[in-house]
Amino acid sequence: MYHETLILSSQISLVIKVLLKFGIDSNSLNGFVQALYVSMDQYLQGLFILANDAAAEVRKLVSS
């Protein structure tokens, strides 16, 4: 999971650099980052719920 987090972090950094290159203002960029953070938090919460699912197959799929 740590490796995936590093990859995601570098991808987010790349997106931010591209947005800055095209002249997006800092307020819009801040809003984008906040929305991304909220979405990522919801996504990770969902993964953790599925990782503790009663069905072994669900847990297996989440962890692979």
Sequence and secondary structure as in RCSB ss.txt:
>XXXX:A:sequence
MYHETLILSSQISLVIKVLLKFGIDSNSLNGFVQALYVSMDQYLQGLFILANDAAAEVRKLVSS
>XXXX:A:secstr
 HHHHHHHHHHHHHHHHHHHHTT  HHHHHHHHHHHHHHHHHHHHHHHHHHT SSHHHHHHHH 
